[in-house]
Amino acid sequence: MTPSTHRTVVLSLFGLLTLGSCVALVTTLLLPNPDPAALAVMSSAIVANLLLLGLYGRGWEPARYLYLLFTTILVGSVPHITNDQWFYVVLPPAIAAVLAGPGWTVGTAVLGYLLILMHSGGEGPGTSLAAAIFLSLIVGTISIGQWLTSVAQRTSEQHAEAAREAQARAEAQAAELAFASEQQAIQLDQQRRLLELVATLETPAIQLADGVFIAPLTGQFDQDRLHRLMSQLLETAHSQRAKLIILDLAGVPALDSAIAHGLREVVQALRLLGCTVMLSSLSSVAAQSLSQEGWLATEVVTVRSPQEALERYHLLHRSSGANGAVASATQPEHPAWSVRL
């Protein structure tokens, strides 16, 4: 039970008891010979109910405990309780079951019963052993019910608190995951922009002389980059009427089989356009990858550096301008595959 709900219940009980006292007072006044003592008790109960109801309504919590003490003393002060009035003894513990805890339930029952014994002198229907046992059973049942309700309420509150903590952890984890996902998306977007910038700024071929271009290759290659390289080199060879393209591999530390195969396709495509291709600055690892891929020395000319490629090209054109001389001069110096390091 939430504090607001319990407060509503207590206020409702105060109002109900006040209404009951008013009805009892009116009923007593309508009797032919009303008992003055009963009238005084009922009037006092009405005044106390209204006073404590006002105090509790203003937020004064001790008002309910004062009401329990007042009710217990009021019931215990009734002299010579008859069989019809025996339920008066059970009234304070029953009210305590709503207003307070099990301790107040037992305490009001014991105090009320002792006061009845004192005022009755130990005589009357309420002073017998059977009445005491009956009262004990009623009070014990009410107290056990209160205890079970209290345990169930605490358990429910613990479960609710655990559920709130679990929900808070889940929300925190969800927020962390959302933040991580957002950061990852930002990083991916930055990487994409960087790749687009590299692709935009990447110059596949630089013109060194009339019809002579060099394509410096650097970094790691994948299929997408290799495809872009082929497209750009073919476009350059076609539009610029390139005669010689030097693929400088100084910035490529290694080539796997897939990239070596793709590079072979680039060379073959350029040769189909009538362009001579030279590979320069091959590393030993790259040369081994090309050899394992099945490249032959007749497929491409290899040189130590771009400078050597230019020297061979100029030597070729000084010695002969015929197409047959070009074909023979651009072949490797050795019949077998050779990579000059």
N, C-alpha and C positions, 0 to 999 in steps of 0.2 A: 504494500500500500504506500503510495507516495505521500509526502507530508501534506500537500494540498488536499488530497482525498481524505486523510485522517482528520484534518482540521474541519472539513465539511461535515464529517460524521459526528465529531464532537459537538459542533454547533447544532446539528440536527437533534442530537440526544438532549442537549440542554433545552432546546425548544420543546421537545416532546415531553420532558419531565415537567417543565413549567406548565404546559397545557394540561397534563394529567393532574397536577396539583390544583389547578384552577377548577377542573371538573369535580375533583374530590371535595373541594371546599364548597362549591355550589350544591353538590349532592347532600353534604352534611347540613348545610343551612336549611335545606328543604325538609329535613327530618322534624318530627313533632318536638322532640326534646334533644337538640344538638348538644354533643359533648363539648364543653368549653375547652378541655385539654386538646381534643382532636382539632377544634377550630384553630387553636393557637399553633399547633404543630403544622397544620396545612398552610396557615398564613405565613409562618416563618419559612416554610419550604418555598413558597411563591416568591417572597422577598429575596431569599438567598439565591434562588434560581435566576431571577432577573438581574441581581447584582453581579453574580459570577459570570452570567452570560455576557453582560456588557464588558466586564474586564477581559474575558477570553476573546471576545470579538475585537478588542483593541490590541490583541497580541500578547496578553499576559498569560504565559503557559501555566504558572502555579495555580491558576484559578481552578483547573480541573481536580487537582489534588486537594485543595481546600474544600471543594464540593464533596469529595469522597469522605473526608473527615466529618464535615457537617452532616451529611446524610447518615453516616454510621452512628454518630452521637445522637442524632435525632431519633433514629429507629431504636437504639439501645435505651433511650430515656422513656420509651412508652411502657407504663407499668401494666403488669398482668396481661400479657399478650394472649389472646384466645386462639382457638384452633383456626378460626376464620382469618386471624391476623398473622398467622405463622409465616406467611409469604413475605412479611416485612423483613424478616431476618435474611432472606436470600437477596433482597433488593440491593444492598450496598455491594456485595461481591459481583452481582450481575452488572451493575453500573461500572465497577472497577474493571471488568473484563473488556469494556470498550474504552474507558478513559485512561487506563494505566496498564501495568504488566501483571504477571502472575503473582508477584510478591504483594502487590496492593490487593489483589483478589483474596488471598489467604489472610492478609493482615486485617482487612475490613470485616471479614467473616469472624475471625477470632475476637476482635475488639467488640463488635456488635453483640456476639453471643455472651461475652463476659459482662457487658453492661446490662444485658437482659437478666442475667443471673443475679447481678447486684440489685437491680430494681425490683425483681420479683422475690427476692429473699430465698432463691433456690427452689421455689415452688411454681407450679404451673405446667402447661403442656409443653412449653419450649425448653424445660429444664431436664427432661428425661434423657436416659442414655440412648434410647431409640432416636429421639430428635437430634441429639448430638451426632450420632452415626449418619443419619440421613443428611444433615447439614454438611458433614465432612465429605460424603459421597458427591453431593452437588458441587461443593467448592472444588474438590479434587478433579472432578470431570471438567469443570470450567477452566481450571488452571492448566490441566494437561492439554486441553484444546488450545489455550493461549500459547503454550510452549510449542506445540506442533505448528501452529500458525506462524509463530516467530521464526522457528527453524526453516519452515518453507519460504518465508519472506526473505530471510538472509540468503538462503540458497538461490532463490530467484534473483536477488540483487547481485550475488556473486556471478551467476551466469550472465546476467545482463551486463555487468561490468566487463566480464571476459569477452562477451560479444562485442561490446564497444571498443575494447582494446584490439580485438581481432580486426574489426572493421577499420580502426585507425591505422593498424599495420598494413592492411590490404590497400587502403587509400594511399598510404605513404609509398608502398611498393609500386602501386599503379602510377603515382606521380613520378617516382624515380624512373620507372620504365618509359613513361611518356617523355620525360626529360632526356633519357638516354637515346630513345628513338628519334627525338627531335634533333639532338646533337649529331647522331649518326646520319640523319637526313641532311643536316647542314654540311657535314664533312663530305658526304657523297656528292652533294651539289657543288662544293668547292673543288673536289677532285674532278668532277665532270667539267666545270668551268676551266680548270687548269689544263685538262687534256684538250679541250676545245681551243684554248689559247695556244698551247704547244702546236696543235695541228694547224692553227692559223699562221703562227709565226714560223713554223718549220719550212725551211727552203730546201726542197729536194735536190735542186741542181743550181750551181753557180757557174756562170759562163766565164771561162778562162781565156778563150780565144775564139776566133770565128769557127763555129761548129764544134767546139770543144767545151764540155761541161764536166764539173765535178760534183758528186753528191756525197757529202760527208755524213756518214751514218754513225749515230751515237746512241748509247743507252741500250735498254732491253727492247726487244721486238716481240710483238704478238701478231696474230693473224690480221687484226684490224689495221694496225700500223703498216704492216707489210702490204696490205691491199691498197692503202692510201699512197704508199711510196710507188707502187707499180703504176697506179693511175696517173700520178703527177709526173713521173719520169716519162711515161709514154706520151703524155700530153706535151711535155717539153720537147721530146725528141721529134714529135710530129710537127709541132708548130714552129720550132726554131731550126728545123732541118739539121739536127745534131748529127755529127759524123763520129764523134767519140764521146763516150760518157765514162768517167772514172768513178767507180764506187769505192770510196775510201772507208775502210773498216777499222781504222785506228781506234775509234771510240766504241767498238763492239768487242767486249772481252771474250764472249763465247757465243756459239750458235748451236741450238739443239737441232735435232733431225727435222722437225717440222719447219723451223725457220730456214734451215739450209735448203730444204726442198722448195720453199716459197721463193727464196732468193734465186734459186736456179730458174724458176719460172719467170722471174723479173728479167734475168739475163736473156733467156730465150725470146721473150716478147720484144725486148729492145733489138735483138738481132733480126727479128722478122721485119722490123722497120728499116733495116739496112744500117743500123748503128753498131759501131764497134764498141765493145765493153771491156774495160780493164778493172781488175780488182787490185787494190793497193793496200799496203799496211796490214796484211793478214797476220793475226797472232797464230801461235802454234796450235792452240786449242781450236780456233776457228778453222784452220787448215785441216786439222784432223777430222772435224765435223763434216767439212765439204768432201773429204776423201771417203769417209764412211758412207756418205750419201750417194757415192758413185759418180762424182764429177770426174771428167777426163781433162787432160791438159789441152786437148783440142777444142774444148768448149769455150774457154775464156783465157785471156792473157792476164797473168799476174805480175805485178811489179812491187818493188820494195816500198815505193813512196809515190805520191802524186807528181813530184818533180821528175822522177824517172819516167813516168808515163808521158809527161810533156816532152821530155828529151827524145823519147822513142818516136813520138808523133811528129816532132819537127824534123828529126832525122829521116823519117819516112818521106815526108813531103819535099825535102831537099834532094833526096836521091831519085825519087820518081813520083810522078803524079798519076800514074796509071792505076786502074783498079786492081790489076793482077798483082802489082807490086804492093799495094796496100794489104791485100789478103795475106801475102807471104811475110811481110814485115811485121804484121800484128800477131803472128803465131809465137808461141813460147820458144825460147832458145833450145830447150831440151825436149826430146821426144816424149819423155815420161812426165807425169804430173809433178810440178815443182812449185813450191811456194818459197819465195826469197824472203828471209827474215832479216 
